[in-house]
């Protein structure tokens, strides 16, 4: 089911942790949200585009805009379907347990997987809960593949970069910056796999 909606690239992530201090530096000091580029003094610029997200994560890269907003109908749908207490957001840990307990390849499994993918990777909130803003895009699972998730990742990173000086917190898929940067390096005597998606090539050992 995950492969059917073109999200299987996320299953190939080899890096379980990231160098937080370095990725913070890339977001804080190198990412220009207006030009959507990593600006590296003395080295040049690296475009941060939907195409680069597709190259790294192999997510859907065409179609409609991902709705990431509070929507009463979507909230009511999710609360009713998953017995979520009104006015609360489920903890990521609870949804992860739902995935583990579900032994069937059905809509509940796929929707739970997507909630986790968005809230832990594509656009993680600062807390350990599922943001109800992701609900509108997940009501109709048949439409998920027809949304431009690559552009969504880029757009949310721009939002994070523009707000980071107003809020003492960092959000967004910062692993994208890490892979874009390391893929741009010419490192002698180091064999880097040439596979696609690029996320499958980079382990934490290689990043270090």
N, CA and C of each residue as an Amber inpcrd file, in Angstrom:
protein
   624
   0.8210000  -1.2120000   0.0000000   0.0000000   0.0000000   0.0000000
   0.8580000   1.2670000   0.0000000   1.9370000   1.2270000   0.7510000
   2.8270000   2.3870000   0.8230000   3.4740000   2.6350000  -0.5300000
   3.8490000   1.5660000  -1.1990000   4.4440000   1.6920000  -2.5340000
   3.4150000   2.2200000  -3.5340000   2.1760000   1.8320000  -3.3760000
   1.1270000   2.2500000  -4.3130000   0.9200000   3.7660000  -4.3250000
   1.2020000   4.4310000  -3.2040000   1.0270000   5.8910000  -3.1550000
   2.3730000   6.6150000  -3.2730000   3.4150000   5.8860000  -3.6500000
   4.7480000   6.4660000  -3.8900000   5.3780000   7.0630000  -2.6360000
   5.1570000   6.4050000  -1.5040000   5.8140000   6.8290000  -0.2660000
   6.8660000   5.8180000   0.1900000   7.1620000   4.8290000  -0.6490000
   8.0820000   3.7750000  -0.2320000   9.5210000   4.2550000  -0.1200000
   9.8330000   5.4310000  -0.6700000  11.1740000   5.9710000  -0.4870000
  11.5050000   6.1710000   0.9790000  10.4940000   6.4960000   1.7840000
  10.7240000   6.7050000   3.2110000  11.1090000   5.4130000   3.9210000
  10.7560000   4.2830000   3.3340000  11.1160000   2.9980000   3.9350000
  12.5870000   2.6670000   3.7230000  13.2650000   3.4660000   2.9020000
  14.6690000   3.2030000   2.5960000  15.6270000   4.1190000   3.3520000
  15.1110000   4.8570000   4.3160000  15.9700000   5.7240000   5.1220000
  16.9690000   4.8690000   5.8980000  18.2400000   5.1760000   5.7460000
  19.2990000   4.4150000   6.3990000  19.8450000   5.1150000   7.6410000
  19.5280000   6.3860000   7.7810000  20.0900000   7.1900000   8.8690000
  19.0480000   7.3400000   9.9720000  19.2770000   6.6950000  11.1110000
  18.2860000   6.7160000  12.1900000  18.3710000   7.9780000  13.0430000
  19.5200000   8.6420000  13.0240000  19.6920000   9.9120000  13.7360000
  20.4420000  10.8770000  12.8260000  20.3700000  12.1660000  13.1520000
  21.0550000  13.1640000  12.3300000  21.9410000  14.0350000  13.2120000
  23.0000000  14.6040000  12.6340000  23.8480000  15.5400000  13.3890000
  23.0730000  16.8380000  13.6310000  22.4080000  16.9350000  14.7630000
  21.4700000  18.0320000  15.0080000  22.1410000  19.3990000  14.9320000
  23.3290000  19.5190000  15.4970000  23.9810000  20.8290000  15.5140000
  24.2790000  21.3170000  14.0970000  24.7000000  20.3880000  13.2350000
  25.0470000  20.7820000  11.8710000  23.8010000  21.1090000  11.0480000
  22.7630000  20.3050000  11.1920000  21.5290000  20.5860000  10.4480000
  20.8910000  21.8880000  10.9290000  21.0140000  22.1670000  12.2290000
  20.5340000  23.4560000  12.7390000  21.2800000  24.6090000  12.0800000
  22.5870000  24.4340000  11.9160000  23.4030000  25.4720000  11.2800000
  22.9620000  25.6910000   9.8350000  22.6810000  24.6000000   9.1260000
  22.2340000  24.7240000   7.7350000  20.9180000  25.4890000   7.6410000
  19.9960000  25.2010000   8.5540000  18.7030000  25.8900000   8.5280000
  18.8280000  27.3400000   8.9840000  19.5810000  27.5550000  10.0580000
  19.6720000  28.8920000  10.6410000  20.5180000  29.8570000   9.8220000
  21.6360000  29.3640000   9.3000000  22.6340000  30.2570000   8.7270000
  22.8470000  30.0970000   7.2190000  22.3460000  29.0160000   6.6390000
  22.6210000  28.7840000   5.2130000  21.3820000  28.8170000   4.3250000
  20.2350000  28.4870000   4.8590000  19.0370000  28.4030000   4.0230000
  18.4230000  29.7790000   3.8280000  18.2900000  30.1710000   2.5710000
  17.6250000  31.4190000   2.2040000  16.2220000  31.0720000   1.7170000
  15.1930000  31.3220000   2.5240000  13.8390000  30.9200000   2.1280000
  13.3080000  31.6910000   0.9300000  13.8170000  32.8860000   0.6930000
  13.3230000  33.6700000  -0.4370000  13.7730000  33.0850000  -1.7740000
  15.0340000  32.6690000  -1.8530000  15.5320000  32.0590000  -3.0920000
  15.3910000  30.5480000  -3.0680000  15.0510000  29.9960000  -1.8870000
  14.9610000  28.5480000  -1.6870000  16.2760000  27.8660000  -2.0670000
  17.3480000  28.3350000  -1.4340000  18.6820000  27.7950000  -1.6870000
  19.4590000  27.6830000  -0.3770000  20.3640000  26.7080000  -0.3520000
  21.3890000  26.6830000   0.6810000  22.5420000  27.5340000   0.1740000
  22.8610000  28.5910000   0.8790000  23.9270000  29.5060000   0.4770000
  25.1510000  29.2020000   1.3310000  26.1800000  28.6440000   0.6950000
  27.3790000  28.2070000   1.3990000  28.5270000  29.1410000   1.0510000
  28.9500000  29.9890000   1.9750000  30.0060000  30.9610000   1.6960000
  31.2650000  30.2980000   1.1410000  31.7130000  30.7910000  -0.0090000
  32.9200000  30.2600000  -0.6250000  32.7100000  28.9960000  -1.4370000
  31.4860000  28.4540000  -1.4030000  31.2320000  27.1970000  -2.1090000
  30.1180000  27.3030000  -3.1390000  29.2480000  28.2680000  -2.9730000
  28.1680000  28.4180000  -3.9400000  26.8020000  28.1900000  -3.3300000
  25.8410000  27.8670000  -4.1850000  24.4480000  27.7120000  -3.7750000
  23.9030000  26.3580000  -4.2120000  23.0620000  25.7890000  -3.3760000
  22.4140000  24.5130000  -3.6840000  20.9060000  24.7460000  -3.6920000
  20.2420000  24.5590000  -4.8320000  18.7890000  24.7670000  -4.8880000
  18.0410000  23.7730000  -3.9980000  17.0530000  24.2640000  -3.3050000
  16.1630000  23.4200000  -2.5010000  14.7980000  23.4670000  -3.1770000
  14.5130000  22.4630000  -3.9800000  13.3150000  22.4550000  -4.8150000
  12.5340000  21.1600000  -4.6350000  11.3410000  21.1420000  -5.1950000
  10.5400000  19.9170000  -5.1690000  11.2660000  18.7840000  -5.8850000
  11.9810000  19.0970000  -6.9580000  12.7260000  18.0640000  -7.6820000
  13.8400000  17.4750000  -6.8260000  14.4930000  18.3110000  -6.0300000
  15.5540000  17.7830000  -5.1760000  14.9790000  16.9160000  -4.0610000
  13.8000000  17.2740000  -3.5650000  13.1260000  16.4270000  -2.5750000
  12.7820000  15.0730000  -3.1900000  12.2890000  15.0780000  -4.4240000
  11.9460000  13.8350000  -5.1160000  13.1810000  12.9720000  -5.3180000
  14.3030000  13.5830000  -5.6420000  15.5460000  12.8500000  -5.8540000
  16.0190000  12.1800000  -4.5700000  15.7930000  12.8400000  -3.4540000
  16.2880000  12.3230000  -2.1830000  15.3100000  11.3600000  -1.5290000
  14.0100000  11.6710000  -1.5410000  13.0350000  10.8620000  -0.8140000
  12.0750000  10.0720000  -1.7010000  12.0200000  10.3990000  -2.9840000
  11.1140000   9.7460000  -3.9350000   9.6570000   9.7740000  -3.4500000
   9.1870000  10.9780000  -3.2030000   7.7880000  11.2130000  -2.8570000
   7.0490000  11.7420000  -4.0840000   5.7150000  11.7330000  -4.0760000
   4.9660000  12.3060000  -5.1970000   5.3690000  13.7570000  -5.4570000
   5.6350000  14.0680000  -6.7340000   6.1830000  15.3750000  -7.0870000
   5.3500000  16.0850000  -8.1560000   4.0750000  15.8510000  -8.1420000
   3.1760000  16.5760000  -9.0390000   1.7660000  16.4630000  -8.4810000
   0.9060000  17.3390000  -8.9700000  -0.4780000  17.2940000  -8.5230000
  -0.8520000  18.4880000  -7.6720000  -1.9140000  18.3200000  -6.9000000
  -2.4700000  19.4190000  -6.1230000  -1.6610000  19.7500000  -4.8860000
  -2.0000000  20.8650000  -4.2920000  -1.3260000  21.3210000  -3.0830000
  -1.8130000  20.5240000  -1.8790000  -0.8850000  20.1680000  -1.0140000
  -1.2340000  19.4670000   0.2190000  -1.9040000  20.4530000   1.1740000
  -3.1070000  20.1280000   1.5940000  -3.8000000  20.9810000   2.5690000
  -3.2960000  20.6480000   3.9670000  -2.6440000  21.6070000   4.5750000
  -2.1440000  21.4420000   5.9410000  -2.7390000  22.5760000   6.7660000
  -3.9030000  22.3040000   7.3160000  -4.6600000  23.3570000   7.9900000
  -5.7210000  22.7220000   8.8740000  -6.2560000  23.5070000   9.7700000
  -7.3400000  23.0340000  10.6220000  -8.6450000  23.0600000   9.8440000
  -9.2960000  21.9170000   9.7820000 -10.5510000  21.7800000   9.0430000
 -11.5220000  20.9920000   9.9170000 -12.6390000  21.5890000  10.2290000
 -13.5870000  20.9890000  11.1690000 -14.0770000  19.6310000  10.6810000
 -14.4230000  19.5220000   9.4040000 -14.9250000  18.2540000   8.8690000
 -13.8650000  17.1610000   8.9600000 -12.6220000  17.5050000   8.6270000
 -11.5400000  16.5180000   8.6870000 -11.2670000  16.1050000  10.1290000
 -11.3070000  17.0610000  11.0460000 -11.0940000  16.7470000  12.4630000
 -12.1990000  15.8280000  12.9740000 -13.4390000  16.1380000  12.6290000
 -14.5640000  15.2970000  13.0610000 -14.4470000  13.8910000  12.4930000
 -14.0250000  13.7870000  11.2290000 -13.8530000  12.4780000  10.5940000
 -12.8270000  11.6460000  11.3470000 -11.6730000  12.2390000  11.6430000
 -10.5930000  11.5000000  12.3040000 -10.9530000  11.1640000  13.7490000
 -11.5960000  12.0910000  14.4400000 -11.9920000  11.8250000  15.8210000
 -12.9930000  10.6860000  15.8960000 -13.9250000  10.6680000  14.9490000
 -14.9340000   9.6130000  14.9300000 -14.3260000   8.2640000  14.5600000
 -13.4530000   8.2670000  13.5740000 -12.8980000   7.0130000  13.0560000
 -11.9210000   6.3670000  14.0310000 -11.1730000   7.1920000  14.7620000
 -10.1210000   6.6490000  15.6210000 -10.3620000   6.9270000  17.1030000
 -11.5920000   7.2840000  17.4450000 -11.9860000   7.5000000  18.8440000
 -11.0500000   8.4800000  19.5500000 -10.7280000   9.5600000  18.8480000
  -9.8770000  10.6000000  19.4210000 -10.7510000  11.5270000  20.2570000
 -10.3310000  11.7950000  21.4720000 -11.1000000  12.6630000  22.3590000
 -11.1690000  14.0640000  21.7690000 -12.3680000  14.6160000  21.7370000
 -12.5630000  15.9440000  21.1540000 -11.6820000  16.9780000  21.8530000
 -11.0230000  17.8000000  21.0460000 -10.1620000  18.8410000  21.5920000
  -8.7590000  18.3880000  21.9180000  -8.4410000  17.1260000  21.6340000
  -7.0980000  16.6140000  21.9210000  -6.4520000  16.1080000  20.6420000
  -5.1420000  15.9400000  20.6950000  -4.3960000  15.3800000  19.5690000
  -3.7400000  14.0860000  20.0270000  -3.8270000  13.0230000  19.2250000
  -3.2240000  11.7560000  19.6440000  -1.7080000  11.8580000  19.7080000
  -1.1230000  11.1750000  20.6690000   0.3300000  11.1390000  20.7620000
   0.8850000  10.2700000  19.6350000   2.0570000  10.6480000  19.1430000
   2.7060000   9.8730000  18.0830000   2.8890000   8.4310000  18.5360000
   3.2300000   8.2500000  19.7880000   3.4410000   6.9100000  20.3390000
   2.1750000   6.0650000  20.2430000   1.0230000   6.6780000  20.4560000
  -0.2450000   5.9510000  20.3760000  -0.5340000   5.5010000  18.9490000
  -0.2880000   6.3870000  17.9850000  -0.5390000   6.0340000  16.5850000
   0.4560000   4.9770000  16.1240000   1.6870000   5.0680000  16.5960000
   2.6840000   4.0510000  16.2670000   2.2460000   2.6850000  16.7800000
   1.6540000   2.6620000  17.9470000   1.1570000   1.4080000  18.5020000
  -0.0060000   0.8720000  17.6580000  -0.8310000   1.7730000  17.1160000
  -1.9120000   1.3590000  16.2200000  -1.3560000   0.6580000  14.9920000
  -0.2540000   1.1760000  14.4520000   0.3760000   0.5580000  13.2800000
   0.8880000  -0.8310000  13.6310000   1.5220000  -0.9590000  14.7880000
   2.0770000  -2.2490000  15.2050000   0.9810000  -3.2880000  15.4240000
  -0.1480000  -2.8390000  15.9760000  -1.2260000  -3.7690000  16.2930000
  -2.0430000  -4.1670000  15.0690000  -2.0090000  -3.3330000  14.0360000
  -2.7960000  -3.6060000  12.8360000  -2.0510000  -4.5970000  11.9440000
  -2.5930000  -5.7720000  11.8030000  -1.9390000  -6.8250000  11.0140000
  -2.4410000  -6.8610000   9.5750000  -3.3120000  -5.9340000   9.2190000
  -3.9110000  -5.9390000   7.8860000  -3.4450000  -4.7410000   7.0670000
  -3.3180000  -4.9560000   5.7650000  -2.9750000  -3.8560000   4.8510000
  -4.2670000  -3.1580000   4.4540000  -4.7350000  -2.2690000   5.3210000
  -6.0040000  -1.5960000   5.0700000  -5.8400000  -0.0820000   5.2230000
  -6.9450000   0.6360000   5.0870000  -6.8840000   2.0960000   5.1390000
  -6.4230000   2.6020000   6.5010000  -6.8070000   1.9160000   7.5700000
  -6.3760000   2.3430000   8.9020000  -4.8550000   2.2870000   9.0230000
  -4.2660000   1.2190000   8.5000000  -2.8060000   1.0950000   8.5290000
  -2.1580000   2.2260000   7.7400000  -2.6400000   2.4630000   6.5190000
  -2.0190000   3.4630000   5.6590000  -2.1820000   4.8680000   6.2330000
  -3.3600000   5.1620000   6.7450000  -3.5950000   6.5000000   7.2990000
  -2.7230000   6.7230000   8.5370000  -2.5830000   5.6970000   9.3600000
  -1.7280000   5.8100000  10.5450000  -0.2680000   5.9970000  10.1490000
   0.1740000   5.2460000   9.1360000   1.5480000   5.4000000   8.6430000
   1.7960000   6.8250000   8.1620000   0.8490000   7.3780000   7.4270000
   1.0130000   8.7300000   6.8910000   1.0090000   9.7770000   7.9980000
   0.1740000   9.5880000   9.0030000   0.1810000  10.5180000  10.1310000
   1.5520000  10.5460000  10.7950000   2.1440000   9.3650000  10.9600000
   3.4680000   9.2820000  11.5770000   4.5270000   9.8810000  10.6630000
   4.4540000   9.5720000   9.3640000   5.4460000  10.0890000   8.4120000
   5.4470000  11.6130000   8.3860000   4.2660000  12.2040000   8.4010000
   4.1740000  13.6680000   8.3760000   4.6550000  14.2610000   9.6930000
   4.2120000  13.6850000  10.8070000   4.4430000  14.3010000  12.1130000
   5.8060000  13.9870000  12.7130000   6.5420000  13.0650000  12.1230000
   7.8920000  12.7850000  12.6270000   8.9750000  13.1290000  11.6210000
   8.5840000  13.3430000  10.3520000   9.6180000  13.4890000   9.3290000
   9.3650000  14.6420000   8.3580000   8.2390000  14.6180000   7.6640000
   8.0010000  15.6240000   6.6290000   7.7620000  17.0110000   7.2210000
   7.0260000  17.0870000   8.3170000   6.7530000  18.3740000   8.9610000
   6.4680000  18.1370000  10.4350000   7.4920000  17.7430000  11.1910000
   7.2860000  17.4050000  12.6060000   6.9420000  18.6260000  13.4420000
   5.9080000  18.5400000  14.2770000   5.6100000  19.6340000  15.2020000
   6.6370000  19.6490000  16.3230000   6.5970000  20.6710000  17.1580000
   7.5620000  20.7490000  18.2490000   7.2090000  19.7940000  19.3800000
   5.9510000  19.3620000  19.4590000   5.5390000  18.4210000  20.4870000
   5.5490000  16.9940000  19.9720000   5.1510000  16.0660000  20.8320000
   5.1610000  14.6450000  20.4860000   3.7530000  14.1560000  20.1590000
   3.0100000  14.9840000  19.4430000   1.6410000  14.6310000  19.0800000
   1.4500000  14.7750000  17.5750000   0.3750000  14.1650000  17.0900000
  -0.0150000  14.3120000  15.6910000  -0.7520000  15.6370000  15.5360000
  -0.2900000  16.4760000  14.6410000  -0.9880000  17.7450000  14.4260000
  -2.2610000  17.5040000  13.6190000  -3.4000000  18.0010000  14.0930000
  -4.6470000  17.8390000  13.3290000  -4.6240000  18.5740000  11.9910000
  -3.6200000  19.4170000  11.7800000  -3.5010000  20.1060000  10.4930000
  -3.2170000  19.1330000   9.3460000  -2.7110000  17.9490000   9.6730000
  -2.4270000  16.9700000   8.6150000  -3.6760000  16.1970000   8.1980000
  -4.7600000  16.2970000   8.9460000  -5.9530000  15.4960000   8.6880000
  -6.5770000  15.7120000   7.3060000  -6.7290000  16.9760000   6.8280000
  -7.4250000  17.1640000   5.5450000  -6.8250000  16.3710000   4.3940000
  -5.5040000  16.2200000   4.3690000  -4.8490000  15.5040000   3.2700000
  -5.0100000  13.9940000   3.3840000  -5.4900000  13.5120000   4.5460000
  -5.5370000  12.0710000   4.7870000  -6.9490000  11.5070000   4.8420000
  -7.9420000  12.3420000   4.6690000  -9.3240000  11.8490000   4.6880000
  -9.5740000  10.9340000   3.4960000  -9.2230000  11.3880000   2.3090000
  -9.3990000  10.5980000   1.0840000  -8.0480000  10.0220000   0.6750000
  -7.7960000   8.7850000   1.0410000  -6.4870000   8.1800000   0.7750000
  -6.2290000   7.9710000  -0.7100000  -7.2900000   7.8730000  -1.4990000
  -7.1050000   7.7080000  -2.9430000  -6.4940000   8.9600000  -3.5720000
  -6.6160000  10.0850000  -2.8930000  -6.1060000  11.3510000  -3.4360000
  -4.6720000  11.6540000  -3.0080000  -4.1280000  10.8690000  -2.0840000
  -2.7980000  11.1690000  -1.5250000  -1.7210000  11.1900000  -2.6020000
  -1.7480000  10.2060000  -3.4840000  -0.7300000  10.1150000  -4.5390000
  -0.8110000  11.2880000  -5.5050000  -1.9660000  11.9030000  -5.6110000
  -2.1570000  13.0170000  -6.5340000  -1.8350000  14.3720000  -5.9380000
  -1.1790000  14.3840000  -4.7690000  -0.7740000  15.6330000  -4.1320000
   0.7370000  15.7990000  -4.2400000   1.1860000  17.0390000  -4.2980000
   2.6180000  17.3080000  -4.4610000   3.2870000  17.3990000  -3.0910000
   3.6900000  16.2450000  -2.5800000   4.3040000  16.1810000  -1.2620000
   5.7220000  16.7490000  -1.2620000   6.3960000  16.6870000  -2.3860000
   7.7440000  17.2610000  -2.4670000   7.6900000  18.7750000  -2.2830000
   6.7390000  19.4140000  -2.9460000   6.5980000  20.8630000  -2.7850000
   6.1640000  21.2100000  -1.3680000   5.3610000  20.3500000  -0.7680000
   4.9390000  20.5520000   0.6200000   6.1450000  20.6270000   1.5510000
   7.0980000  19.7120000   1.3780000   8.3000000  19.7010000   2.2170000
   9.0630000  21.0160000   2.0730000   9.2390000  21.4730000   0.8350000
   9.9590000  22.7270000   0.5860000   9.2120000  23.9090000   1.2030000
   7.9120000  23.9660000   0.9910000   7.1180000  25.0850000   1.5030000
   7.1870000  25.1700000   3.0280000   7.1370000  24.0240000   3.6930000
   7.1660000  24.0370000   5.1540000   8.5410000  24.4210000   5.6900000
   9.5970000  24.0530000   4.9810000  10.9350000  24.4860000   5.3870000
  11.0720000  26.0010000   5.2720000  10.4680000  26.5650000   4.2480000
  10.4850000  28.0290000   4.1110000   9.7540000  28.6800000   5.2840000
   8.6110000  28.1220000   5.6360000   7.8510000  28.6400000   6.7760000
   8.6880000  28.5600000   8.0470000   9.3440000  27.4150000   8.2540000
  10.1650000  27.2250000   9.4500000  11.3070000  28.2230000   9.5050000
  11.9660000  28.4390000   8.3640000  13.1130000  29.3470000   8.3260000
  12.6980000  30.7830000   8.6100000  11.5310000  31.1730000   8.1330000
  11.0840000  32.5520000   8.3330000  10.5910000  32.7950000   9.7570000
  10.2080000  31.7190000  10.4500000   9.6830000  31.8690000  11.8060000
  10.6960000  31.5230000  12.8870000  11.8350000  30.9700000  12.5020000
  12.7450000  30.4120000  13.4970000  13.3050000  31.4670000  14.4310000
  13.4270000  32.7000000  13.9650000  13.9540000  33.7570000  14.8260000
  12.8740000  34.3220000  15.7480000  11.6170000  34.0110000  15.4440000
  10.5200000  34.4520000  16.3010000  10.2060000  33.4040000  17.3670000
  10.5090000  32.1460000  17.0460000  10.2390000  31.0600000  17.9790000
  11.5470000  30.3400000  18.2770000  11.7280000  29.9790000  19.5120000
  12.9560000  29.3000000  19.9110000  12.8210000  27.7980000  19.6830000
  12.5080000  27.4220000  18.4640000  12.3460000  26.0140000  18.1240000
  12.5600000  25.8330000  16.6340000  12.8900000  24.5960000  16.2450000
  13.1600000  24.3000000  14.8450000  12.2180000  23.2110000  14.3690000
  11.6370000  23.4120000  13.2010000  10.7560000  22.4200000  12.6130000
  11.1680000  22.2050000  11.1700000  10.6240000  21.1470000  10.5900000
  10.8750000  20.9120000   9.1770000  11.7410000  19.6970000   8.9310000
  11.7620000  19.2790000   7.6860000  12.5110000  18.0810000   7.2800000
  13.9740000  18.4600000   7.0340000  14.7140000  18.6740000   8.1180000
  16.0890000  19.1710000   7.9990000  17.0470000  18.1170000   7.4460000
  16.6500000  16.8420000   7.4760000  17.5100000  15.8230000   6.8700000
  17.7050000  16.1000000   5.3840000  16.7350000  16.7350000   4.7580000
  16.8710000  17.1230000   3.3520000  18.1100000  17.9870000   3.1530000
  18.3100000  18.9810000   4.0180000  19.4820000  19.8520000   3.9160000
  20.7750000  19.0510000   4.0530000  20.7630000  18.1250000   4.9980000
  21.9560000  17.3240000   5.2540000  22.3560000  16.5280000   4.0210000
  21.3910000  15.8820000   3.3740000  21.7010000  15.0640000   2.2010000
  22.0780000  15.9430000   1.0090000  21.3900000  17.0640000   0.8260000
  21.7630000  17.9860000  -0.2490000  23.2040000  18.4440000  -0.0910000
  23.5810000  18.7580000   1.1320000  24.9380000  19.2420000   1.3860000
  25.9710000  18.1380000   1.1560000  25.7590000  16.9810000   1.7390000
  26.7520000  15.9100000   1.6210000  26.8510000  15.3920000   0.1860000
  25.7350000  15.3850000  -0.5350000  25.7810000  14.9500000  -1.9350000
  26.5680000  15.9220000  -2.8120000  26.7140000  17.1580000  -2.3500000
  27.4510000  18.1540000  -3.1420000  28.9590000  18.0770000  -2.9240000
  29.3860000  17.3070000  -1.9320000  30.8040000  17.2370000  -1.5910000
  31.5500000  16.2600000  -2.4890000  32.7890000  16.5620000  -2.7470000
  33.6920000  15.6510000  -3.4530000  34.6670000  15.1140000  -2.4180000
  34.3710000  13.9190000  -1.9260000  35.1630000  13.3520000  -0.8330000
  36.0510000  12.2410000  -1.3810000  37.3660000  12.4670000  -1.4480000
  38.2610000  11.4360000  -1.9730000  38.3410000  10.2370000  -1.0280000
  38.5690000   9.0800000  -1.6150000  38.7680000   7.8390000  -0.8520000
  37.5410000   7.4280000  -0.0320000  36.3690000   7.8870000  -0.4630000
  35.1420000   7.4810000   0.2160000  34.1280000   7.0510000  -0.8280000
  33.7090000   5.8160000  -0.7450000  32.7650000   5.2650000  -1.7040000
  31.3310000   5.5890000  -1.2710000  30.6840000   6.4550000  -2.0390000
  29.2960000   6.8220000  -1.7540000  28.3960000   6.1130000  -2.7630000
  27.4380000   5.3170000  -2.3060000  26.5300000   4.6430000  -3.2430000
  25.8210000   5.6430000  -4.1540000  25.5600000   5.2220000  -5.3720000
  24.9130000   6.1030000  -6.3620000  23.4180000   5.8050000  -6.5140000
  22.8480000   5.0940000  -5.5720000  21.4650000   4.6260000  -5.6800000
  20.4620000   5.7780000  -5.5710000  19.2530000   5.4980000  -6.0170000
  18.1090000   6.3840000  -5.8710000  17.0070000   5.6090000  -5.1500000
  16.2920000   6.2540000  -4.2340000  16.4550000   7.6340000  -3.7900000
  17.7430000   7.8230000  -3.0010000  18.2290000   9.0530000  -2.9370000
  19.5150000   9.3170000  -2.3100000  19.5130000   9.0150000  -0.8210000
  18.3590000   9.0600000  -0.1890000  18.2860000   8.7780000   1.2350000
  18.7550000   7.3650000   1.5490000  18.6720000   6.4650000   0.5600000
  19.0980000   5.0830000   0.7670000  20.6140000   4.9490000   0.8020000
  21.3250000   5.9800000   0.3520000  22.7880000   5.8970000   0.2670000
  23.4880000   6.3190000   1.5500000  22.8460000   7.1540000   2.3340000
  23.5370000   7.8090000   3.4420000  23.1710000   7.2090000   4.7930000
  24.1610000   6.5550000   5.4070000  24.0240000   6.0730000   6.7750000
  24.5790000   7.1310000   7.7260000  24.3570000   6.9600000   9.0090000
  24.9060000   7.9190000   9.9780000  26.4340000   7.8810000   9.9590000
  27.0040000   6.6990000   9.7560000  28.4680000   6.6030000   9.6930000
  29.0240000   7.4260000   8.5390000  28.3700000   7.3700000   7.3800000
  28.8330000   8.1600000   6.2360000  28.6740000   9.6570000   6.5050000
  27.5750000  10.0400000   7.1230000  27.3630000  11.4530000   7.4260000
  28.4110000  11.9780000   8.3980000  28.7990000  11.1440000   9.3440000
  29.8310000  11.5600000  10.3070000  31.1890000  11.6720000   9.6390000
